[in-house]
Amino acid sequence: MNLGLYKEFGLLPGIPAYNADGTVRKERQAPETTFEVHSVRLARRATPDGVTITNIIATITQRQAIAFDGKDIANGFFWFRGGATLIIDPSEGRERICYAIIKNSGSKDRLDRQRQMTIGTTRSSLRALYFGGPNGMAGAAEPFAAMHAERGDSDDG
C-alpha cells in the first residue's frame, strides 16, 4: 500500500505494532505502518430487475494506545481506532472500490472527544443520564437509577 492509499483510507504512516498491554512491540518508520484486516466477506444483493450482484466487504483498521493522561500508558490507556470499510466490486474486468466508509486515525478532534468520553468527562454521558450526576449518585426522581443502584447509592436507601 502506498502513502496516498493510507491517507485515503484514514490510516496513518509510522504507527507501531502494539502488545495487548499497550506497549510498543515493533516500531514502524513512515511510510511503513501497521493495520489489521478485521473481516473480508461477500455480500450478495438483487437489483430491481432480478440481477444478483456480489460485492466484497473488507474492514481495515489501525489502532494506537493512547494514555488517559496524555503522557504515560502505565497510568492507563484506551485503544484509538481508525480505518475504513471498503465495498469492492470484484466483477472481472471491472474490479474497483465502490465505496469507502472512513473513520480517520489522524483526527485530533476525534481523539480528544474519545478521550473525554472514555474517562467520563463529557456532559452527555449515559451514566449521568441514568444514574444522576457525574459521581453516579441516583436521585429519588430517577426510578430506573434507584432500582439499579447499589445499596447506599440512592436517596431511597
C-alpha positions in Angstrom: 0.0 0.0 0.0 1.4 3.4 -0.8 1.3 6.6 1.3 -1.6 8.0 -0.7 -3.8 5.0 0.0 -3.0 5.1 3.7 -4.4 8.6 3.9 -7.3 7.9 1.6 -8.5 5.1 4.0 -7.9 7.1 7.2 -4.7 5.3 8.2 -1.5 7.0 9.5 2.0 6.1 8.4 4.6 5.2 11.1 2.1 3.6 13.6 3.9 0.9 15.6 2.7 -2.6 16.4 1.4 -2.9 19.9 1.2 -5.6 22.6 -2.1 -6.2 24.3 -1.0 -4.1 27.3 -0.4 -1.0 25.1 3.4 -1.2 25.0 5.1 -0.9 21.6 6.1 -4.3 20.2 7.7 -3.1 17.0 8.4 0.5 15.8 7.5 1.4 12.2 9.0 4.3 10.3 6.9 6.2 7.7 5.8 5.2 5.1 5.6 1.8 6.8 2.7 1.3 9.2 0.5 -1.3 10.8 -3.1 -2.1 10.1 -5.4 -5.1 10.6 -7.8 -6.6 8.1 -10.7 -7.5 10.5 -13.0 -9.1 8.1 -13.5 -9.9 4.4 -16.9 -11.2 3.4 -19.2 -11.5 0.4 -22.4 -9.6 0.2 -25.0 -10.5 -2.4 -28.0 -8.4 -3.4 -30.6 -8.5 -6.0 -31.3 -5.4 -8.2 -34.9 -4.4 -9.0 -34.6 -6.3 -12.3 -33.6 -9.5 -10.6 -29.8 -9.5 -11.3 -27.7 -10.7 -8.4 -24.7 -8.5 -7.6 -21.9 -9.7 -5.4 -19.6 -7.3 -3.6 -16.7 -7.8 -1.2 -16.9 -6.0 2.2 -13.5 -5.5 3.8 -12.8 -3.8 7.1 -9.3 -2.4 7.6 -8.4 -0.8 10.9 -5.5 0.7 12.7 -5.1 1.2 16.5 -3.0 3.3 18.8 -2.6 3.0 22.5 -3.4 6.5 23.9 -2.7 7.3 27.5 -5.6 8.7 29.6 -3.4 11.4 30.9 -1.8 12.0 27.5 1.7 11.1 28.9 2.2 7.5 30.1 0.2 4.4 29.2 1.3 2.9 32.6 -1.3 5.3 34.1 -4.0 3.7 31.9 -4.8 3.8 28.2 -7.5 3.2 25.6 -7.4 2.0 22.0 -8.0 4.7 19.5 -9.0 3.1 16.2 -9.4 4.3 12.7 -9.6 2.9 9.3 -12.1 2.0 6.6 -14.8 -0.4 5.5 -14.5 -0.9 1.8 -17.2 -2.1 -0.6 -15.4 -3.7 -3.6 -16.8 -4.7 -6.9 -14.9 -8.0 -7.8 -16.5 -8.3 -11.3 -13.9 -9.5 -13.8 -12.6 -6.5 -15.8 -14.4 -4.0 -13.5 -12.6 -4.5 -10.2 -12.9 -1.3 -8.2 -13.6 0.1 -4.8 -17.2 1.3 -5.0 -17.5 2.9 -1.5 -15.1 3.7 1.4 -16.6 4.4 4.8 -13.7 6.1 6.6 -13.0 6.9 10.3 -9.8 8.9 10.3 -7.0 7.9 12.6 -5.4 11.3 12.4 -8.2 13.4 13.7 -7.1 15.3 16.8 -10.7 16.4 17.4 -12.0 12.9 17.3 -9.2 11.7 19.5 -10.0 14.4 22.1 -13.7 13.5 22.1 -13.0 9.8 22.5 -10.5 10.5 25.4 -13.2 12.7 27.1 -15.9 10.0 26.6 -13.6 7.2 27.8 -12.5 8.9 31.0 -16.1 10.2 31.6 -15.6 13.9 31.4 -18.4 14.6 28.9 -21.6 16.2 29.9 -23.8 13.9 27.9 -22.7 10.5 29.3 -25.3 7.8 29.6 -24.1 7.1 33.1 -25.1 10.7 34.1 -28.4 10.3 32.3 -29.4 7.1 34.1 -27.5 7.4 37.4 -27.6 11.1 38.2 -24.7 13.5 38.3 -21.1 12.9 37.5 -20.4 10.7 40.5 -23.3 8.3 39.5 -25.5 9.1 42.5 -29.1 8.3 41.8 -31.8 10.6 43.0 -35.4 9.9 44.1 -36.7 11.3 40.9 -34.9 8.7 38.9 -36.6 5.3 39.5 -34.5 3.5 36.9 -31.3 4.6 38.6 -32.7 3.9 42.1 -33.7 0.4 41.1 -30.3 -0.5 39.7 -28.1 1.4 42.2 -26.0 -0.4 44.7 -27.0 -0.1 48.4 -26.5 3.4 49.7 -26.1 4.9 46.2 -29.6 6.3 46.1 -31.7 8.6 48.3 -34.3 5.8 48.6 -32.0 3.6 50.8 
